[in-house]
Amino acid sequence: MRMDPALIRRELRPGTMDPSGSWRAATSLTDSEQRTVAAVFNGGFRLSDRSHSGYYSEDRIITALVDGKASLVLHTD
């Protein structure tokens, strides 16, 4: 899938159970947000499963990213 970053806003949202803790980003979309979504996907993994890489968001490392493992990286610019 290819999207023009000038036309969309990218967000990473924490899961309802993983990574747990308190986050600025909500775990769910509001009704009004749902009407403006271009695409969404679920990471589908638990951080306790060490075969997967890590989680970094809002300037916090929950589990370290791993060289050679796939990562979703969103820059503010």
PQR file with spaces between the fields and no chain letter, atoms N, CA, C, O and H, PARSE charges and radii, in Angstrom:
ATOM       1  N    MET     1       0.844   -1.155    0.000 -0.4000 1.5000
ATOM       2  CA   MET     1       0.000    0.000    0.000 -0.0000 2.0000
ATOM       3  C    MET     1       0.899    1.230    0.000  0.5500 1.7000
ATOM       4  O    MET     1       1.910    1.271    0.701 -0.5500 1.4000
ATOM       5  N    ARG     2       0.530    2.207   -0.773 -0.4000 1.5000
ATOM       6  CA   ARG     2       1.299    3.440   -0.823 -0.0000 2.0000
ATOM       7  C    ARG     2       0.370    4.611   -0.555  0.5500 1.7000
ATOM       8  O    ARG     2      -0.685    4.732   -1.178 -0.5500 1.4000
ATOM       9  H    ARG     2      -0.292    2.174   -1.343  0.4000 1.0000
ATOM      10  N    MET     3       0.766    5.474    0.376 -0.4000 1.5000
ATOM      11  CA   MET     3      -0.035    6.645    0.714 -0.0000 2.0000
ATOM      12  C    MET     3       0.850    7.876    0.724  0.5500 1.7000
ATOM      13  O    MET     3       2.010    7.814    1.131 -0.5500 1.4000
ATOM      14  H    MET     3       1.623    5.375    0.882  0.4000 1.0000
ATOM      15  N    ASP     4       0.309    8.977    0.280 -0.4000 1.5000
ATOM      16  CA   ASP     4       1.041   10.235    0.249 -0.0000 2.0000
ATOM      17  C    ASP     4       1.092   10.803    1.671  0.5500 1.7000
ATOM      18  O    ASP     4       0.051   11.176    2.213 -0.5500 1.4000
ATOM      19  H    ASP     4      -0.634    9.027   -0.051  0.4000 1.0000
ATOM      20  N    PRO     5       2.274   10.877    2.287 -0.5600 1.5000
ATOM      21  CA   PRO     5       2.377   11.374    3.656  0.2800 2.0000
ATOM      22  C    PRO     5       1.972   12.840    3.813  0.5500 1.7000
ATOM      23  O    PRO     5       1.752   13.305    4.931 -0.5500 1.4000
ATOM      24  N    ALA     6       1.873   13.564    2.708 -0.4000 1.5000
ATOM      25  CA   ALA     6       1.414   14.952    2.782 -0.0000 2.0000
ATOM      26  C    ALA     6      -0.104   15.024    2.962  0.5500 1.7000
ATOM      27  O    ALA     6      -0.644   16.061    3.346 -0.5500 1.4000
ATOM      28  H    ALA     6       2.052   13.186    1.799  0.4000 1.0000
ATOM      29  N    LEU     7      -0.779   13.914    2.679 -0.4000 1.5000
ATOM      30  CA   LEU     7      -2.243   13.906    2.743 -0.0000 2.0000
ATOM      31  C    LEU     7      -2.799   13.176    3.965  0.5500 1.7000
ATOM      32  O    LEU     7      -3.986   13.295    4.269 -0.5500 1.4000
ATOM      33  H    LEU     7      -0.340   13.071    2.367  0.4000 1.0000
ATOM      34  N    ILE     8      -1.967   12.437    4.654 -0.4000 1.5000
ATOM      35  CA   ILE     8      -2.450   11.652    5.794 -0.0000 2.0000
ATOM      36  C    ILE     8      -1.612   11.921    7.043  0.5500 1.7000
ATOM      37  O    ILE     8      -0.501   12.444    6.960 -0.5500 1.4000
ATOM      38  H    ILE     8      -1.002   12.340    4.408  0.4000 1.0000
ATOM      39  N    ARG     9      -2.152   11.561    8.176 -0.4000 1.5000
ATOM      40  CA   ARG     9      -1.424   11.620    9.444 -0.0000 2.0000
ATOM      41  C    ARG     9      -1.237   10.182    9.906  0.5500 1.7000
ATOM      42  O    ARG     9      -2.177    9.388    9.872 -0.5500 1.4000
ATOM      43  H    ARG     9      -3.055   11.136    8.244  0.4000 1.0000
ATOM      44  N    ARG    10      -0.031    9.848   10.335 -0.4000 1.5000
ATOM      45  CA   ARG    10       0.270    8.507   10.804 -0.0000 2.0000
ATOM      46  C    ARG    10       0.262    8.488   12.322  0.5500 1.7000
ATOM      47  O    ARG    10       0.716    9.437   12.961 -0.5500 1.4000
ATOM      48  H    ARG    10       0.733   10.494   10.363  0.4000 1.0000
ATOM      49  N    GLU    11      -0.254    7.405   12.905 -0.4000 1.5000
ATOM      50  CA   GLU    11      -0.284    7.263   14.356 -0.0000 2.0000
ATOM      51  C    GLU    11       0.033    5.835   14.750  0.5500 1.7000
ATOM      52  O    GLU    11      -0.349    4.890   14.059 -0.5500 1.4000
ATOM      53  H    GLU    11      -0.623    6.634   12.386  0.4000 1.0000
ATOM      54  N    LEU    12       0.723    5.685   15.847 -0.4000 1.5000
ATOM      55  CA   LEU    12       0.905    4.385   16.483 -0.0000 2.0000
ATOM      56  C    LEU    12       0.107    4.439   17.771  0.5500 1.7000
ATOM      57  O    LEU    12       0.316    5.330   18.594 -0.5500 1.4000
ATOM      58  H    LEU    12       1.034    6.452   16.408  0.4000 1.0000
ATOM      59  N    ARG    13      -0.801    3.500   17.954 -0.4000 1.5000
ATOM      60  CA   ARG    13      -1.622    3.466   19.161 -0.0000 2.0000
ATOM      61  C    ARG    13      -1.275    2.222   19.967  0.5500 1.7000
ATOM      62  O    ARG    13      -1.092    1.145   19.400 -0.5500 1.4000
ATOM      63  H    ARG    13      -0.970    2.775   17.286  0.4000 1.0000
ATOM      64  N    PRO    14      -1.184    2.366   21.290 -0.5600 1.5000
ATOM      65  CA   PRO    14      -0.904    1.195   22.115  0.2800 2.0000
ATOM      66  C    PRO    14      -2.101    0.248   22.120  0.5500 1.7000
ATOM      67  O    PRO    14      -3.237    0.669   21.899 -0.5500 1.4000
ATOM      68  N    GLY    15      -1.840   -1.016   22.369 -0.4000 1.5000
ATOM      69  CA   GLY    15      -2.921   -1.990   22.465 -0.0000 2.0000
ATOM      70  C    GLY    15      -3.674   -1.848   23.781  0.5500 1.7000
ATOM      71  O    GLY    15      -3.235   -1.137   24.686 -0.5500 1.4000
ATOM      72  H    GLY    15      -0.918   -1.358   22.548  0.4000 1.0000
ATOM      73  N    THR    16      -4.796   -2.524   23.878 -0.4000 1.5000
ATOM      74  CA   THR    16      -5.583   -2.454   25.104 -0.0000 2.0000
ATOM      75  C    THR    16      -4.913   -3.205   26.251  0.5500 1.7000
ATOM      76  O    THR    16      -5.143   -2.885   27.417 -0.5500 1.4000
ATOM      77  H    THR    16      -5.152   -3.102   23.144  0.4000 1.0000
ATOM      78  N    MET    17      -4.075   -4.215   25.925 -0.4000 1.5000
ATOM      79  CA   MET    17      -3.378   -4.976   26.965 -0.0000 2.0000
ATOM      80  C    MET    17      -1.860   -4.842   26.864  0.5500 1.7000
ATOM      81  O    MET    17      -1.170   -4.837   27.884 -0.5500 1.4000
ATOM      82  H    MET    17      -3.888   -4.474   24.977  0.4000 1.0000
ATOM      83  N    ASP    18      -1.347   -4.736   25.668 -0.4000 1.5000
ATOM      84  CA   ASP    18       0.088   -4.624   25.436 -0.0000 2.0000
ATOM      85  C    ASP    18       0.342   -3.296   24.739  0.5500 1.7000
ATOM      86  O    ASP    18      -0.303   -3.075   23.714 -0.5500 1.4000
ATOM      87  H    ASP    18      -1.908   -4.741   24.840  0.4000 1.0000
ATOM      88  N    PRO    19       1.172   -2.423   25.160 -0.5600 1.5000
ATOM      89  CA   PRO    19       2.233   -2.586   26.123  0.2800 2.0000
ATOM      90  C    PRO    19       1.833   -2.277   27.566  0.5500 1.7000
ATOM      91  O    PRO    19       2.695   -2.311   28.444 -0.5500 1.4000
ATOM      92  N    SER    20       0.608   -1.988   27.838 -0.4000 1.5000
ATOM      93  CA   SER    20       0.086   -1.600   29.158 -0.0000 2.0000
ATOM      94  C    SER    20       0.681   -0.270   29.607  0.5500 1.7000
ATOM      95  O    SER    20       1.532    0.294   28.920 -0.5500 1.4000
ATOM      96  H    SER    20      -0.092   -1.960   27.125  0.4000 1.0000
ATOM      97  N    GLY    21       0.248    0.216   30.722 -0.4000 1.5000
ATOM      98  CA   GLY    21       0.735    1.495   31.213 -0.0000 2.0000
ATOM      99  C    GLY    21      -0.132    2.650   30.755  0.5500 1.7000
ATOM     100  O    GLY    21      -1.199    2.459   30.170 -0.5500 1.4000
ATOM     101  H    GLY    21      -0.443   -0.243   31.280  0.4000 1.0000
ATOM     102  N    SER    22       0.345    3.844   31.030 -0.4000 1.5000
ATOM     103  CA   SER    22      -0.379    5.072   30.709 -0.0000 2.0000
ATOM     104  C    SER    22       0.251    5.728   29.480  0.5500 1.7000
ATOM     105  O    SER    22       1.465    5.924   29.425 -0.5500 1.4000
ATOM     106  H    SER    22       1.211    3.999   31.505  0.4000 1.0000
ATOM     107  N    TRP    23      -0.594    6.069   28.486 -0.4000 1.5000
ATOM     108  CA   TRP    23      -0.122    6.650   27.231 -0.0000 2.0000
ATOM     109  C    TRP    23      -0.946    7.865   26.868  0.5500 1.7000
ATOM     110  O    TRP    23      -2.124    7.951   27.218 -0.5500 1.4000
ATOM     111  H    TRP    23      -1.581    5.910   28.530  0.4000 1.0000
ATOM     112  N    ARG    24      -0.335    8.804   26.170 -0.4000 1.5000
ATOM     113  CA   ARG    24      -1.081    9.954   25.647 -0.0000 2.0000
ATOM     114  C    ARG    24      -2.063    9.504   24.568  0.5500 1.7000
ATOM     115  O    ARG    24      -3.192    9.990   24.504 -0.5500 1.4000
ATOM     116  H    ARG    24       0.621    8.734   25.885  0.4000 1.0000
ATOM     117  N    ALA    25      -1.629    8.580   23.729 -0.4000 1.5000
ATOM     118  CA   ALA    25      -2.473    8.073   22.640 -0.0000 2.0000
ATOM     119  C    ALA    25      -3.519    7.113   23.200  0.5500 1.7000
ATOM     120  O    ALA    25      -3.213    6.268   24.041 -0.5500 1.4000
ATOM     121  H    ALA    25      -0.712    8.184   23.780  0.4000 1.0000
ATOM     122  N    ALA    26      -4.734    7.251   22.732 -0.4000 1.5000
ATOM     123  CA   ALA    26      -5.812    6.347   23.149 -0.0000 2.0000
ATOM     124  C    ALA    26      -5.657    4.985   22.482  0.5500 1.7000
ATOM     125  O    ALA    26      -5.047    4.876   21.419 -0.5500 1.4000
ATOM     126  H    ALA    26      -4.982    7.937   22.049  0.4000 1.0000
ATOM     127  N    THR    27      -6.206    3.958   23.103 -0.4000 1.5000
ATOM     128  CA   THR    27      -6.128    2.611   22.534 -0.0000 2.0000
ATOM     129  C    THR    27      -7.198    2.361   21.477  0.5500 1.7000
ATOM     130  O    THR    27      -7.087    1.415   20.698 -0.5500 1.4000
ATOM     131  H    THR    27      -6.701    4.047   23.967  0.4000 1.0000
ATOM     132  N    SER    28      -8.216    3.184   21.442 -0.4000 1.5000
ATOM     133  CA   SER    28      -9.321    2.998   20.491 -0.0000 2.0000
ATOM     134  C    SER    28      -9.620    4.303   19.759  0.5500 1.7000
ATOM     135  O    SER    28      -9.296    5.392   20.233 -0.5500 1.4000
ATOM     136  H    SER    28      -8.307    3.953   22.075  0.4000 1.0000
ATOM     137  N    LEU    29     -10.245    4.166   18.596 -0.4000 1.5000
ATOM     138  CA   LEU    29     -10.677    5.330   17.829 -0.0000 2.0000
ATOM     139  C    LEU    29     -12.068    5.758   18.281  0.5500 1.7000
ATOM     140  O    LEU    29     -12.920    4.916   18.564 -0.5500 1.4000
ATOM     141  H    LEU    29     -10.508    3.282   18.211  0.4000 1.0000
ATOM     142  N    THR    30     -12.293    7.050   18.348 -0.4000 1.5000
ATOM     143  CA   THR    30     -13.633    7.559   18.642 -0.0000 2.0000
ATOM     144  C    THR    30     -14.496    7.393   17.389  0.5500 1.7000
ATOM     145  O    THR    30     -13.975    7.112   16.309 -0.5500 1.4000
ATOM     146  H    THR    30     -11.601    7.734   18.119  0.4000 1.0000
ATOM     147  N    ASP    31     -15.801    7.564   17.529 -0.4000 1.5000
ATOM     148  CA   ASP    31     -16.705    7.463   16.377 -0.0000 2.0000
ATOM     149  C    ASP    31     -16.317    8.454   15.279  0.5500 1.7000
ATOM     150  O    ASP    31     -16.308    8.101   14.099 -0.5500 1.4000
ATOM     151  H    ASP    31     -16.224    7.792   18.406  0.4000 1.0000
ATOM     152  N    SER    32     -15.998    9.687   15.661 -0.4000 1.5000
ATOM     153  CA   SER    32     -15.633   10.691   14.652 -0.0000 2.0000
ATOM     154  C    SER    32     -14.288   10.354   14.001  0.5500 1.7000
ATOM     155  O    SER    32     -14.111   10.598   12.807 -0.5500 1.4000
ATOM     156  H    SER    32     -16.005    9.974   16.619  0.4000 1.0000
ATOM     157  N    GLU    33     -13.343    9.802   14.755 -0.4000 1.5000
ATOM     158  CA   GLU    33     -12.051    9.399   14.172 -0.0000 2.0000
ATOM     159  C    GLU    33     -12.238    8.244   13.188  0.5500 1.7000
ATOM     160  O    GLU    33     -11.550    8.187   12.170 -0.5500 1.4000
ATOM     161  H    GLU    33     -13.487    9.604   15.725  0.4000 1.0000
ATOM     162  N    GLN    34     -13.145    7.340   13.474 -0.4000 1.5000
ATOM     163  CA   GLN    34     -13.369    6.193   12.596 -0.0000 2.0000
ATOM     164  C    GLN    34     -13.804    6.624   11.199  0.5500 1.7000
ATOM     165  O    GLN    34     -13.517    5.927   10.227 -0.5500 1.4000
ATOM     166  H    GLN    34     -13.705    7.387   14.302  0.4000 1.0000
ATOM     167  N    ARG    35     -14.482    7.743   11.083 -0.4000 1.5000
ATOM     168  CA   ARG    35     -14.956    8.226    9.783 -0.0000 2.0000
ATOM     169  C    ARG    35     -13.832    8.835    8.943  0.5500 1.7000
ATOM     170  O    ARG    35     -14.023    9.083    7.752 -0.5500 1.4000
ATOM     171  H    ARG    35     -14.716    8.310   11.873  0.4000 1.0000
ATOM     172  N    THR    36     -12.675    9.076    9.538 -0.4000 1.5000
ATOM     173  CA   THR    36     -11.582    9.723    8.805 -0.0000 2.0000
ATOM     174  C    THR    36     -10.381    8.807    8.578  0.5500 1.7000
ATOM     175  O    THR    36      -9.360    9.263    8.063 -0.5500 1.4000
ATOM     176  H    THR    36     -12.520    8.874   10.505  0.4000 1.0000
ATOM     177  N    VAL    37     -10.475    7.544    8.944 -0.4000 1.5000
ATOM     178  CA   VAL    37      -9.350    6.616    8.845 -0.0000 2.0000
ATOM     179  C    VAL    37      -9.151    6.139    7.409  0.5500 1.7000
ATOM     180  O    VAL    37     -10.105    5.742    6.740 -0.5500 1.4000
ATOM     181  H    VAL    37     -11.305    7.174    9.362  0.4000 1.0000
ATOM     182  N    ALA    38      -7.900    6.182    6.943 -0.4000 1.5000
ATOM     183  CA   ALA    38      -7.558    5.679    5.609 -0.0000 2.0000
ATOM     184  C    ALA    38      -7.180    4.195    5.675  0.5500 1.7000
ATOM     185  O    ALA    38      -7.509    3.431    4.767 -0.5500 1.4000
ATOM     186  H    ALA    38      -7.125    6.505    7.486  0.4000 1.0000
ATOM     187  N    ALA    39      -6.499    3.792    6.735 -0.4000 1.5000
ATOM     188  CA   ALA    39      -6.079    2.396    6.890 -0.0000 2.0000
ATOM     189  C    ALA    39      -5.752    2.141    8.356  0.5500 1.7000
ATOM     190  O    ALA    39      -5.395    3.058    9.095 -0.5500 1.4000
ATOM     191  H    ALA    39      -6.233    4.413    7.472  0.4000 1.0000
ATOM     192  N    VAL    40      -5.878    0.896    8.760 -0.4000 1.5000
ATOM     193  CA   VAL    40      -5.552    0.498   10.125 -0.0000 2.0000
ATOM     194  C    VAL    40      -5.104   -0.965   10.108  0.5500 1.7000
ATOM     195  O    VAL    40      -5.606   -1.762    9.316 -0.5500 1.4000
ATOM     196  H    VAL    40      -6.168    0.151    8.160  0.4000 1.0000
ATOM     197  N    PHE    41      -4.172   -1.306   10.970 -0.4000 1.5000
ATOM     198  CA   PHE    41      -3.810   -2.715   11.099 -0.0000 2.0000
ATOM     199  C    PHE    41      -3.395   -3.006   12.530  0.5500 1.7000
ATOM     200  O    PHE    41      -2.946   -2.123   13.261 -0.5500 1.4000
ATOM     201  H    PHE    41      -3.764   -0.658   11.613  0.4000 1.0000
ATOM     202  N    ASN    42      -3.552   -4.249   12.906 -0.4000 1.5000
ATOM     203  CA   ASN    42      -3.215   -4.729   14.238 -0.0000 2.0000
ATOM     204  C    ASN    42      -1.858   -5.415   14.160  0.5500 1.7000
ATOM     205  O    ASN    42      -1.626   -6.250   13.285 -0.5500 1.4000
ATOM     206  H    ASN    42      -3.917   -4.966   12.312  0.4000 1.0000
ATOM     207  N    GLY    43      -0.969   -5.064   15.072 -0.4000 1.5000
ATOM     208  CA   GLY    43       0.344   -5.706   15.099 -0.0000 2.0000
ATOM     209  C    GLY    43       0.251   -7.196   15.360  0.5500 1.7000
ATOM     210  O    GLY    43       1.054   -7.971   14.841 -0.5500 1.4000
ATOM     211  H    GLY    43      -1.157   -4.386   15.782  0.4000 1.0000
ATOM     212  N    GLY    44      -0.721   -7.601   16.158 -0.4000 1.5000
ATOM     213  CA   GLY    44      -1.001   -9.020   16.353 -0.0000 2.0000
ATOM     214  C    GLY    44       0.047   -9.810   17.120  0.5500 1.7000
ATOM     215  O    GLY    44       0.167  -11.017   16.911 -0.5500 1.4000
ATOM     216  H    GLY    44      -1.374   -6.971   16.579  0.4000 1.0000
ATOM     217  N    PHE    45       0.804   -9.177   17.994 -0.4000 1.5000
ATOM     218  CA   PHE    45       1.776   -9.931   18.778 -0.0000 2.0000
ATOM     219  C    PHE    45       1.816   -9.412   20.203  0.5500 1.7000
ATOM     220  O    PHE    45       1.420   -8.280   20.480 -0.5500 1.4000
ATOM     221  H    PHE    45       0.706   -8.196   18.164  0.4000 1.0000
ATOM     222  N    ARG    46       2.294  -10.245   21.087 -0.4000 1.5000
ATOM     223  CA   ARG    46       2.466   -9.893   22.491 -0.0000 2.0000
ATOM     224  C    ARG    46       3.936   -9.573   22.735  0.5500 1.7000
ATOM     225  O    ARG    46       4.821  -10.244   22.204 -0.5500 1.4000
ATOM     226  H    ARG    46       2.616  -11.165   20.861  0.4000 1.0000
ATOM     227  N    LEU    47       4.187   -8.561   23.526 -0.4000 1.5000
ATOM     228  CA   LEU    47       5.572   -8.196   23.830 -0.0000 2.0000
ATOM     229  C    LEU    47       6.265   -9.269   24.663  0.5500 1.7000
ATOM     230  O    LEU    47       7.494   -9.338   24.676 -0.5500 1.4000
ATOM     231  H    LEU    47       3.469   -8.016   23.957  0.4000 1.0000
ATOM     232  N    SER    48       5.504  -10.099   25.353 -0.4000 1.5000
ATOM     233  CA   SER    48       6.104  -11.182   26.152 -0.0000 2.0000
ATOM     234  C    SER    48       6.675  -12.287   25.278  0.5500 1.7000
ATOM     235  O    SER    48       7.461  -13.104   25.759 -0.5500 1.4000
ATOM     236  H    SER    48       4.506  -10.043   25.343  0.4000 1.0000
ATOM     237  N    ASP    49       6.295  -12.331   23.989 -0.4000 1.5000
ATOM     238  CA   ASP    49       6.828  -13.315   23.052 -0.0000 2.0000
ATOM     239  C    ASP    49       8.168  -12.799   22.536  0.5500 1.7000
ATOM     240  O    ASP    49       8.188  -11.913   21.681 -0.5500 1.4000
ATOM     241  H    ASP    49       5.657  -11.668   23.598  0.4000 1.0000
ATOM     242  N    ARG    50       9.261  -13.315   23.020 -0.4000 1.5000
ATOM     243  CA   ARG    50      10.603  -12.805   22.705 -0.0000 2.0000
ATOM     244  C    ARG    50      11.036  -13.065   21.263  0.5500 1.7000
ATOM     245  O    ARG    50      12.105  -12.611   20.855 -0.5500 1.4000
ATOM     246  H    ARG    50       9.245  -14.035   23.714  0.4000 1.0000
ATOM     247  N    SER    51      10.223  -13.792   20.477 -0.4000 1.5000
ATOM     248  CA   SER    51      10.587  -13.993   19.069 -0.0000 2.0000
ATOM     249  C    SER    51      10.301  -12.741   18.243  0.5500 1.7000
ATOM     250  O    SER    51      10.703  -12.658   17.083 -0.5500 1.4000
ATOM     251  H    SER    51       9.354  -14.162   20.808  0.4000 1.0000
ATOM     252  N    HIS    52       9.605  -11.762   18.840 -0.4000 1.5000
ATOM     253  CA   HIS    52       9.288  -10.518   18.141 -0.0000 2.0000
ATOM     254  C    HIS    52      10.193   -9.397   18.628  0.5500 1.7000
ATOM     255  O    HIS    52      10.848   -9.499   19.665 -0.5500 1.4000
ATOM     256  H    HIS    52       9.278  -11.830   19.783  0.4000 1.0000
ATOM     257  N    SER    53      10.206   -8.328   17.845 -0.4000 1.5000
ATOM     258  CA   SER    53      11.031   -7.184   18.255 -0.0000 2.0000
ATOM     259  C    SER    53      10.284   -6.326   19.267  0.5500 1.7000
ATOM     260  O    SER    53       9.261   -6.752   19.804 -0.5500 1.4000
ATOM     261  H    SER    53       9.673   -8.245   17.002  0.4000 1.0000
ATOM     262  N    GLY    54      10.777   -5.140   19.531 -0.4000 1.5000
ATOM     263  CA   GLY    54      10.334   -4.334   20.654 -0.0000 2.0000
ATOM     264  C    GLY    54       9.252   -3.326   20.371  0.5500 1.7000
ATOM     265  O    GLY    54       8.570   -3.364   19.347 -0.5500 1.4000
ATOM     266  H    GLY    54      11.608   -4.794   19.095  0.4000 1.0000
ATOM     267  N    TYR    55       9.120   -2.412   21.332 -0.4000 1.5000
ATOM     268  CA   TYR    55       8.096   -1.370   21.261 -0.0000 2.0000
ATOM     269  C    TYR    55       8.681   -0.087   21.817  0.5500 1.7000
ATOM     270  O    TYR    55       9.136   -0.030   22.959 -0.5500 1.4000
ATOM     271  H    TYR    55       9.674   -2.381   22.164  0.4000 1.0000
ATOM     272  N    TYR    56       8.657    0.940   20.983 -0.4000 1.5000
ATOM     273  CA   TYR    56       9.149    2.265   21.369 -0.0000 2.0000
ATOM     274  C    TYR    56       8.109    3.266   20.921  0.5500 1.7000
ATOM     275  O    TYR    56       7.748    3.300   19.745 -0.5500 1.4000
ATOM     276  H    TYR    56       8.287    0.894   20.056  0.4000 1.0000
ATOM     277  N    SER    57       7.620    4.080   21.839 -0.4000 1.5000
ATOM     278  CA   SER    57       6.633    5.096   21.500 -0.0000 2.0000
ATOM     279  C    SER    57       6.653    6.177   22.565  0.5500 1.7000
ATOM     280  O    SER    57       6.971    5.916   23.725 -0.5500 1.4000
ATOM     281  H    SER    57       7.914    4.052   22.795  0.4000 1.0000
ATOM     282  N    GLU    58       6.313    7.389   22.163 -0.4000 1.5000
ATOM     283  CA   GLU    58       6.233    8.520   23.083 -0.0000 2.0000
ATOM     284  C    GLU    58       7.511    8.662   23.923  0.5500 1.7000
ATOM     285  O    GLU    58       7.458    8.914   25.127 -0.5500 1.4000
ATOM     286  H    GLU    58       6.055    7.601   21.221  0.4000 1.0000
ATOM     287  N    ASP    59       8.662    8.494   23.252 -0.4000 1.5000
ATOM     288  CA   ASP    59       9.982    8.611   23.881 -0.0000 2.0000
ATOM     289  C    ASP    59      10.220    7.595   24.990  0.5500 1.7000
ATOM     290  O    ASP    59      11.015    7.844   25.896 -0.5500 1.4000
ATOM     291  H    ASP    59       8.706    8.289   22.274  0.4000 1.0000
ATOM     292  N    ARG    60       9.541    6.451   24.930 -0.4000 1.5000
ATOM     293  CA   ARG    60       9.716    5.390   25.935 -0.0000 2.0000
ATOM     294  C    ARG    60      10.040    4.068   25.252  0.5500 1.7000
ATOM     295  O    ARG    60       9.379    3.681   24.289 -0.5500 1.4000
ATOM     296  H    ARG    60       8.895    6.248   24.194  0.4000 1.0000
ATOM     297  N    ILE    61      11.053    3.383   25.752 -0.4000 1.5000
ATOM     298  CA   ILE    61      11.384    2.044   25.277 -0.0000 2.0000
ATOM     299  C    ILE    61      10.717    1.052   26.218  0.5500 1.7000
ATOM     300  O    ILE    61      11.040    1.006   27.405 -0.5500 1.4000
ATOM     301  H    ILE    61      11.590    3.698   26.535  0.4000 1.0000
ATOM     302  N    ILE    62       9.786    0.259   25.694 -0.4000 1.5000
ATOM     303  CA   ILE    62       9.129   -0.768   26.498 -0.0000 2.0000
ATOM     304  C    ILE    62       9.932   -2.062   26.396  0.5500 1.7000
ATOM     305  O    ILE    62      10.275   -2.665   27.413 -0.5500 1.4000
ATOM     306  H    ILE    62       9.523    0.296   24.730  0.4000 1.0000
ATOM     307  N    THR    63      10.224   -2.477   25.198 -0.4000 1.5000
ATOM     308  CA   THR    63      11.201   -3.540   24.939 -0.0000 2.0000
ATOM     309  C    THR    63      12.020   -3.068   23.747  0.5500 1.7000
ATOM     310  O    THR    63      11.487   -2.466   22.815 -0.5500 1.4000
ATOM     311  H    THR    63       9.946   -1.987   24.372  0.4000 1.0000
ATOM     312  N    ALA    64      13.290   -3.339   23.784 -0.4000 1.5000
ATOM     313  CA   ALA    64      14.213   -2.797   22.778 -0.0000 2.0000
ATOM     314  C    ALA    64      13.901   -3.324   21.380  0.5500 1.7000
ATOM     315  O    ALA    64      13.557   -4.493   21.204 -0.5500 1.4000
ATOM     316  H    ALA    64      13.722   -3.828   24.541  0.4000 1.0000
ATOM     317  N    LEU    65      14.029   -2.435   20.385 -0.4000 1.5000
ATOM     318  CA   LEU    65      13.938   -2.862   18.996 -0.0000 2.0000
ATOM     319  C    LEU    65      15.136   -3.758   18.705  0.5500 1.7000
ATOM     320  O    LEU    65      16.197   -3.600   19.308 -0.5500 1.4000
ATOM     321  H    LEU    65      14.309   -1.486   20.528  0.4000 1.0000
ATOM     322  N    VAL    66      14.965   -4.696   17.782 -0.4000 1.5000
ATOM     323  CA   VAL    66      15.986   -5.707   17.525 -0.0000 2.0000
ATOM     324  C    VAL    66      16.483   -5.588   16.094  0.5500 1.7000
ATOM     325  O    VAL    66      15.688   -5.573   15.155 -0.5500 1.4000
ATOM     326  H    VAL    66      14.102   -4.825   17.292  0.4000 1.0000
ATOM     327  N    ASP    67      17.815   -5.502   15.924 -0.4000 1.5000
ATOM     328  CA   ASP    67      18.402   -5.484   14.584 -0.0000 2.0000
ATOM     329  C    ASP    67      17.955   -6.724   13.815  0.5500 1.7000
ATOM     330  O    ASP    67      17.949   -7.829   14.355 -0.5500 1.4000
ATOM     331  H    ASP    67      18.462   -5.514   16.687  0.4000 1.0000
ATOM     332  N    GLY    68      17.584   -6.534   12.560 -0.4000 1.5000
ATOM     333  CA   GLY    68      17.189   -7.648   11.713 -0.0000 2.0000
ATOM     334  C    GLY    68      15.721   -8.026   11.814  0.5500 1.7000
ATOM     335  O    GLY    68      15.251   -8.854   11.034 -0.5500 1.4000
ATOM     336  H    GLY    68      17.589   -5.636   12.120  0.4000 1.0000
ATOM     337  N    LYS    69      14.983   -7.442   12.752 -0.4000 1.5000
ATOM     338  CA   LYS    69      13.545   -7.701   12.887 -0.0000 2.0000
ATOM     339  C    LYS    69      12.782   -6.525   12.277  0.5500 1.7000
ATOM     340  O    LYS    69      13.252   -5.388   12.319 -0.5500 1.4000
ATOM     341  H    LYS    69      15.365   -6.770   13.386  0.4000 1.0000
ATOM     342  N    ALA    70      11.633   -6.794   11.723 -0.4000 1.5000
ATOM     343  CA   ALA    70      10.821   -5.735   11.105 -0.0000 2.0000
ATOM     344  C    ALA    70      10.356   -4.741   12.158  0.5500 1.7000
ATOM     345  O    ALA    70      10.083   -5.119   13.297 -0.5500 1.4000
ATOM     346  H    ALA    70      11.251   -7.717   11.688  0.4000 1.0000
ATOM     347  N    SER    71      10.266   -3.481   11.780 -0.4000 1.5000
ATOM     348  CA   SER    71       9.811   -2.429   12.681 -0.0000 2.0000
ATOM     349  C    SER    71       8.934   -1.447   11.914  0.5500 1.7000
ATOM     350  O    SER    71       9.164   -1.176   10.736 -0.5500 1.4000
ATOM     351  H    SER    71      10.488   -3.174   10.854  0.4000 1.0000
ATOM     352  N    LEU    72       7.937   -0.927   12.595 -0.4000 1.5000
ATOM     353  CA   LEU    72       7.147    0.177   12.077 -0.0000 2.0000
ATOM     354  C    LEU    72       7.720    1.428   12.708  0.5500 1.7000
ATOM     355  O    LEU    72       7.736    1.563   13.931 -0.5500 1.4000
ATOM     356  H    LEU    72       7.750   -1.148   13.552  0.4000 1.0000
ATOM     357  N    VAL    73       8.189    2.344   11.876 -0.4000 1.5000
ATOM     358  CA   VAL    73       8.807    3.572   12.387 -0.0000 2.0000
ATOM     359  C    VAL    73       8.078    4.769   11.779  0.5500 1.7000
ATOM     360  O    VAL    73       8.006    4.913   10.559 -0.5500 1.4000
ATOM     361  H    VAL    73       8.176    2.234   10.882  0.4000 1.0000
ATOM     362  N    LEU    74       7.544    5.617   12.642 -0.4000 1.5000
ATOM     363  CA   LEU    74       6.839    6.816   12.203 -0.0000 2.0000
ATOM     364  C    LEU    74       7.577    8.016   12.762  0.5500 1.7000
ATOM     365  O    LEU    74       7.747    8.141   13.975 -0.5500 1.4000
ATOM     366  H    LEU    74       7.602    5.499   13.633  0.4000 1.0000
ATOM     367  N    HIS    75       8.015    8.901   11.877 -0.4000 1.5000
ATOM     368  CA   HIS    75       8.685   10.118   12.295 -0.0000 2.0000
ATOM     369  C    HIS    75       7.688   11.274   12.287  0.5500 1.7000
ATOM     370  O    HIS    75       6.772   11.292   11.465 -0.5500 1.4000
ATOM     371  H    HIS    75       7.877    8.800   10.891  0.4000 1.0000
ATOM     372  N    THR    76       7.852   12.230   13.185 -0.4000 1.5000
ATOM     373  CA   THR    76       6.944   13.361   13.227 -0.0000 2.0000
ATOM     374  C    THR    76       7.097   14.290   12.045  0.5500 1.7000
ATOM     375  O    THR    76       6.184   15.058   11.741 -0.5500 1.4000
ATOM     376  H    THR    76       8.596   12.216   13.853  0.4000 1.0000
ATOM     377  N    ASP    77       8.235   14.237   11.370 -0.4000 1.5000
ATOM     378  CA   ASP    77       8.454   15.095   10.192 -0.0000 2.0000
ATOM     379  C    ASP    77       8.145   14.366    8.902  0.5500 1.7000
ATOM     380  O    ASP    77       8.276   14.941    7.821 -0.5500 1.4000
ATOM     381  H    ASP    77       8.976   13.613   11.617  0.4000 1.0000
